[in-house]
Amino acid sequence: MRANEQTWTDERIALLRSHFEAGLSCRQIAADIGVSRNAVIGKLSRLNLTRGRMVGERQGGSRKEAAKGRRPNGSPRLQYQILKAVFASSARAIEQDPINDAHRCSLFELSEQRCRWPISTPGHEDFCFCGDQPVDGMPYCAGHARLAYQRVARR
């Protein structure tokens, strides 16, 4: 596109408005119009077109349901549930669970089925990883999860 050609023609602005009113996302609008997402966001801002939030929308389920479908492994709720399982379900067993040093492994032997807690200092001759069985959904065994995810006292 040449520098003197106008990016936002009357037709594109009309498309932008109709797509915006239809509830399409900025990404979807950009793909349809043929401009970048940031260009769509900027033009919407300059046209004072905003999607107002409903009073209870922040606590509502629509955003949470979208987040569940988008990133199931990285959602804070899932992380909370995993940590709750580590600390609450068998708190006594985890508190007393010793760290097993018998399964140490090198970087080449490391996999998702092994604890990824580093032992020693990288570059040293004795550097390795724990290698014990990890807690489901976490990178560490129960003993190292206890060290990595400590409870913080709230004031």
N, C-alpha and C positions, 0 to 999 in steps of 0.2 A: 504494500500500500504506500502511496506517495505521501510526503509530508503535507502537501497542500490539500489532499482529499480529506473531507470531513468524516470523522469516525461515527459521530452520532447524527445520522440523517433523520428526517422526519419519520420515515418508515421504521427505522430501528427504534426510535423513541416510542412510537405507537406499539411496536412489538413488545418492547420492554414493559410498558404500562399494562398491556393485556396479560402478559405472562406473570407479572408481579401480582395483578389482581386475581389471577387464577391460582396463586399460591405456590408457584414454582420456586425452587431454590435459586440462589444466585448462580450456582454452578450450572444448573439446567438452562437458565436464561442465557448465560454466556455461550454455552455450546450451541444453542439454537440460533442466536443472533450472529455469532462469529466474532466475538470480542473476548477479552480476558474477564475472569471473575472479578478482579479488582476494578476493571473499568465499569462493570455493572454496578458494583457496590458504590463507586464514586458517583456515577450518574444518578443512582437512586437517592443518594445523599443530597446532591445538588438539586434534585427535583422535589426534595422534602417528602419522599415516599418512604414511610417506615411501617413496619408491622408492629403495632402496639401489642404489648403483652396483656393478657387477661389478668385479673386480680389474683386468681389462684393458679395460674399456669406454671409458675415456678415450682410449686409443690405438686402440680398435677402429674399424671402418669404419661402424658404424650411424649415429653422429652425423655423420660426415663425409659420408656418402651423403645424409642428410637436408639438410645444409647445401648440398650441390651442387644439389639439386632446388629449394631454397628461394630462393637468391640467387646465381645464376651470375655476375652481373656484379660483385657486391660481395664475393665470397669472397676471403679472403687468399691462398688457393692460386692462384687465377687472377691476382691482382695480382702474385704472385711470379713466375708464368710469364711474364707480360708484361714485367716488369722484367728478368727473366733474358734474355729475347729481346733487349731493348734493349741490355743490357750485355755479355752473353756471346757471342751469335752473331756479331755484327760489331762487337766492341769497338773495333777499330782504325778502322773506318769512322766510327763514331759519335764517337770521340774527335777525329777530324780533320774531321768534317762541319761545314762553316761554317753559320752562321745566315743564311738568305736573307731580305733585307729587301724584296725586290721584290713580295711578295704582300700587303702590309699592307692591312687592312680595318677598317671601322668596326664598331660593335656591331650595326648593322642588317644588315651583310653577313656576320656571323659565323654559322657552321654547324658541324655535326659533321665536315665534310670540310675544316675549316680549323683551324690551330693557334690556341689560345686564349691564348697568352702575351701579357700586356698590355705595351705599350710606352709609356713616358712615365708621367705621373701623371694619374689620372682627373680630369677637369675642365679640364685644360689644352687649349689649342687643337690641339696636335699629338698628343693621345692617340689610340691605335689598337691593334690587335691584330696579331700576326705574320701570320696568314693563310696560312702555308705548309702543305704536305700533312702531316697528323699521322701518327705511327706508329700502326699498327693497335691499337685498343683503348685508346688514350691520348688525352688532350686536346691534347698538344703535339707539335711536329715533333721530329725526332731531335736537333737542336741544343739546343732548349729543354728536352727531356726530360733531356738530359745535365746541364743546370743544375738542373732541378727535383728529380731523383732521384739525388742523389749518394750514393756508397757511404760507409758509416760504418765506420771501423776499429774492430774489436772488441778489447777488452783481455783 
